[in-house]
Amino acid sequence: MTNRIRSSSLLYLFITLLLTKAALAQDCNFAQSYSLDDLFKNPVAQDSFLLSASYWEGKFATDRVGLNYASALTYDGTPIDYDTGLPHKGLHEFSAASKESVHVSLLALALDGKSAFAVNFFQSGAESAGWSGSVQDYVIDQLTKKITSYENFNKQYPGFGGYIPWYAVNDTGMHLLWDWQNRVPSLDNGELIWGLIAAVQVLSEKNMTTL
């Protein structure tokens, strides 16, 4: 039974990754190529749409756009030109646990390997970063840097008890913003905790407990 499930997962991954070629050929305005009827009723169109979405979102999660590659921390965001899909009018060089929660959850899904869309997301980001290794190695690299950033912040500011306030981001990690020195966003950290639980579970299943 286990082998059958594994074979089915690999077949699904293979098929969806083949569809990626079609997704890559489209521009950032790919949504106009789909009808609502297709997205509601056509599984092939649904997969194609999600592959396109994960590919272009992966381009956002690249260095100095939505992510700091050196520290593996997310940025709050970057304004995007609606016509070109390119960065426009500057980077928000700060972030919070809510942004981290999405990134950590996707890292967990990609490391698990069962979500073709999460794998595609990081494949796209790895290509933009000039990464020459496997997607899994890229994910592990980002998790290692991110956890190191968390640990360094926790050592410097133990009073937060492991929680994360809004913070400034640069290549050296996360740093306190002047107006978040004694408080944390509770909802944001709740989201991040669930993402971390998923990451811990996958790392444990893969015997990567050193992280």
Secondary structure, DSSP 4 states (H G I P E B T S, - for coil): -HHHHHHHHHHHHHHHHHHHHHHHTS-TTGGGG--HHHHHH-HHHHHHHHHHHHHHHHHHSSBTTTEETTTTEEPSB--B-TTT--B-S--B-EE-HHHHHHHHHHHHHHHHT--HHHHHHHHHHHHHTT--S-HHHHHHHHHHHHHHHHHHHHHH-GGGTT---SEEEETTEEEE-GGGSS---HHHHHHHHHHHHHHHHHHHHTT-TT-
